[in-house]
Amino acid sequence: MMTVTDVHTLSAPRGRERITAFGLLRSEWRKLWTIRSLWMTLAAAFALTIGLCAYMILDGTTLGGSNAGHIPFGWTGIYPAGMLVLVVFGVLSVSTEYASGSIRTSLTAAPRRTGLMLAKGAVVTGISAILAFATTVLLYLLLQVMGTVPSAVGMSLFAPEMWWGALGGTLMLPYGALFGVLLGWLLRNAAGAICLYFGLFQMGPQILPAFLPEPLSSITDYMPLAAINIMRSGGMSTEPYGAVTAIIILVTWLAALGGLAWWRLKKLDG
């Protein structure tokens, strides 16, 4: 179990290094690999993603079916499951500090709140992105060895038919981690942030249209998961908008959450 002492010890390096960008990054890196709940959640996210995708590739009956067999990157359809766990990972990277009280030490070590937010976001997103790309390469190689998807046999990972869909699916993983970090900064409570994500962002697109007036029902098309689905379709889906608009929507959501989180951090912890 993580103890309060453990987190306090790792909250920030000593001396002048505490207020430098490198010092902040190194401090966040230490927390990631020392606080058990963080690295275990990170490991669970990629173990789940690799395990389920590998099963689908080895089984072949789903990915190699009449419809799915024409989609070379169909195995990335499991990636949303990994993204869910990475959202939790991102939330925990912030909420564990508030739960233990060690956030006071971190804020003392980093008088500029913006630097602290950026450092945590960079470390969490960076390690998630590295593992996401490694996962995609590993699963692509397994796909080529097994040959269970006819349209993908012998196809280069960088072929446009493969690359854009695989890239969109891969990027959703670090996006989910960063989204979780911002939710964590905004709410500071793991249960509250996770419930908000599942209730509004995960289940909202299915539930909200039933309660919204007809003219407003299409608002769910502009929520993060709808835009992510456009991105990971590899150009196969352009309704109700294309990839460029989807990117703008995703960045806008990050900017909005980040702005609110930054304002709250400056106002309440400034």
Disulfide bonds with the S-S distance in Angstrom:
none
